[in-house]
Amino acid sequence: MDTLFIELSAALIDNPATPDHRTKVEITLENASDNLEIENQEGSPRSVHKFTLKDPSLFGYGSPQNLSVDDVAFLFAISCSLANPRILFSPLQPNLLAPSIEFEEIPTKVEMIEKPGELNIAVTDVIRTTEHVSTVLGTKFSLDEITLLNIVDKLLAYRIFDIANRNLLELNVLDAINRYRDALMTAEGVSCYCFLFNAFEKAINADIERKDKDFDKAASLATGLLETEIEELRKFNNRIKHPLRNYADFATLQAGESRLAELSRNLKKAADSAILSRV
């Protein structure tokens, strides 16, 4: 039997990694079988996790699904992300090319100090240095293998890579999953939020377009979040997407940015629930 290895970085939805603020996640498996293993590895700015799929047919590789290795890896990353409340798993390892500086040569300062009967020479060198400080945010969580495999089975049954002969509701759900994938491939917090909201909105509106309060109500029923929480998510997304019309809009934008971690946690829960309710 073939063995498939997949390496994914772990992105904390409420604390995106940067070169200055690295993240390190330690993952353990709950309800583990002999079909899946996890090896936590070092990585920067995100920790890297090597998954060993000892029976890759469970994830669509080989008969009867016959998915490619790349498709299996995408399905696996999506499933791991949907199976937990805080982490997006991604093949992306963000990297920032930091600026550097080359100092010009500073001449040595020589000072002559005369005293009765003696002459002293004081030599002063100026040294300029730069330093880089990096912090590491560590967290631990358990990935439930039974939950993960249930999600994999749902996505395989929904045929997420097959767009032929699909109705509009199914095409909208597939597009929601693709927008979720875009969120996995984004390193910056606000951009990730936008893609996640797009996935969330398309999953909720897959059958019919809803707006404002009607959207909030339907989304609340599908996700278990309060309508007021859905409204907050929606209004902040609007302020990111659309031009400011007045200073109240600017205040909403600033308030959302200051609470981005909290809003992102709620949005991931909403997007996860909305997608899983459709497949």
N, C-alpha and C positions, 0 to 999 in steps of 0.2 A: 504494500500500500504506500502511495506517495505521502510525503510529509511536507506541509506548507509552512513557511516561516514568514511572519508579517511583523514589521517594526513600525510602531506608531509613537508619536510624541503625545504627551498628556497636557492639554491646555485647560487651565482652571478658568471657568467662565466668568468668575467674579474677580480674577486677579491675573490678567494677561501677563505673560513673561516678557521681560525686556532684557537687554544686555546688562543693565544695572540691577535688575530684580529677577533673579532666576527662580524657577519652581522645580521642586523635586517631589514626585508622587511615589508612594510605596503602595503597590497593589497586591492584594491577596485574593485568592479564589474561594468563594463559598460554594458548598455543594459540588465540589470538584469531582470530575471523573478522570479517566485516563485519556480523554480525547483532547484535552487542552492544557497547556502549560504557559506560565508567565514568568519571564525573567526581567526584573527591574534593572535598568542600566543607567549609567551616568549620561548626561546630555546637557547641552547649554544652548539657549536659555531654558528650554524645557527638558524634563527627564524623558528618556526613551524607554520603551517597553517592547520586548521581543516576545511575540506570541507564537507558540508552536501548535499547529493544528495537526494532530496525529491522524485524525480521520477527516480530511478536508471535504469528503463527500457530504458531511453534515452541513457544510456551508456552501453547497452548490457546485463544488468542483467535481468534474467527472459526471458519469451517468446518475440520474436522468437529467439534471439541470444543465450540465456541460458549460458552466460559466468559465470564462478565462481567469487566469491568476489575478489580473488587475481588477476584474469585476468582483471576485471573491474578497480581495483586500478592501475594496470600497464598501461592499456590503458588511464586512466585518467591522470596519471603522464606524459606520453608521450605527450598527447594532450595539456596539460597546458604548457609543455615545448616548443612545436612547435608553440604555439599561442602567444609567446612573444619573443622579440629579445635578452634578456639578462639573463634570469633565467632558470636554470634547476631544475625541481621539483623532489624530490627524497624521498623515505622512509628511506634513510640513514641519520643518524646523526653522523658525524665523531667525534671520540673521541681519543685524544692522551694521553697516560699514561706518564705523565711528570716525569722526574727524581727528586729525593730528596736527601738531604744530612743530615747526622747526625754529628754535630761538636764534636770533642773530647773536653774534659774538659781542659780549660786553667787555669793554676794556677794563683792565685792573686799575683800581684807584690807588695812587701813591701819594702819601701825605708826609711832608717833611716837618718835623717838630723840633724847633730849636730851643735849647735851654742854655743857660750860662755854662760854658765849658764842654757842652756835648751836643751832638746832633742825632736825633732819632728819626728813623724812617718807618712809617706805618703803611703796610700793604693790605688793601682790602679787596677781597674777591666777592663778587655777587653770584650766587648760584640760584638758578630758577628750576623748579621741578614741577612735574604734573603727576597726579595720582588718580587711580581709578578704584572706586569702592563698589563692590558687588555684594548684594545680599541674597540669601536663599530662603525661599518660603517652602517649608516642608509640610506635607499632609499625607494622611493614610486613608485608604478606603478599601472596602471589599466589593468585588465584582461577583455577583451571583451567576453561576454558570447556567442554572436552570432558567432564570429570567433571560439571560443572553440568548440561549438556544431557542426559547419561545419566540423572541423577537426575530431571530434569524428565520425561523420557520414561517412567520407571518410575512416577512419581506419576500421570501422565496415563493410562497404561495401567491403573492400579489404580482409576481413576475415584474419586478421593478425595472428590469432592463429591456422589456418588451413593450413597444408602443404601438404595435400593429393591432388593428381591430379593437381599439379601446374607445369607450365612450368619453364624453367631456369630463364627467366627474373623475374618472380614473386618470385621465391626462392631467387634470389639475392636481391630483394627489401625487402623481409621478413628478410633476414640476415642483411641488412642495418639497419632496425628498431631494431633488436636485439643488434647490435653494439651501436646504439644510447642509448639503455637501459643500456648497460655497462657504457657508459659515465655518466648516471644519478647516477650510483652506485659507482662512483669513487670520492674520496675526494681530490686528489692531482691534481694540475693544468696541469702538463705535461702529466700525464696518461690520464686525461680527454680529452686533446687535441688529443692524439693518437686514442682513441676510436671514437671521433667525426670525425676525418679525415677518419678513416676506414668506418664509416657509410656514409659519404659524397662520398667517392671514389666508394663504392659499389653501391650506388644509381645512380651515374653518369654512371658507367660502367655496369649497370644491363643488358643492351642489347648487348653490345660489349665492349671488353677491349680496352681502349685508354691509351696512355702514353704521357708524356711530353707535347709538344705544342698542340697535338691533344686533350689531356685531358683538358688542360687549355681552349681551345676554346669551347669545348662542355660544360664544367662547367660554363663558363661565360654566355653562352646562356641560360642555365637552371636556373641560380641563379641571374643574373643581376650584379654580381661583375665583375670588370675589369679583363682581362686576366693576367695582371701584378700582381693583388692581389691574384688570384688563384695560380699563379706561386710561390709567396712568401709562401703561405700556404703549397704547395706541397714540396718545397725545405726544409722548416723547418722540416716537417714531415720526409723527407728522412734522415735528419741529426740526428733526434732522433732514427730512426730505424736502420740505417746502421753504420758500423764502419767509423771512420774518415780516409780519404784517403790522405789528405794533410792539410796544415795549413789554406787553404782557407775554407775547410769544417768546421774546428774548429771556424773560424771567423763567418761563417754562423750560426753555432749552438749558439754561444754567442750572436750574434745579435738577433736571434729569441727569446732566453730566456729573453733578456732585453725588448723585445716588446711582451711578451707572452699575456698580457691583450688585446692589440689591435688585435693581430692575432687570439686570441680565440673568440673575438666578431665577426670578419669577418667569422671565421670558423663555428660558430653556425648559422649565417645567411645563409651560403652556405649549410650546412648540412640540415637545416630546409627546405630551398627552394628545394633542390635536392630530398628529401624524399617526400615532398608534390607534386612535379611535377610527381611522379611515382604512387601515389595512387589515 
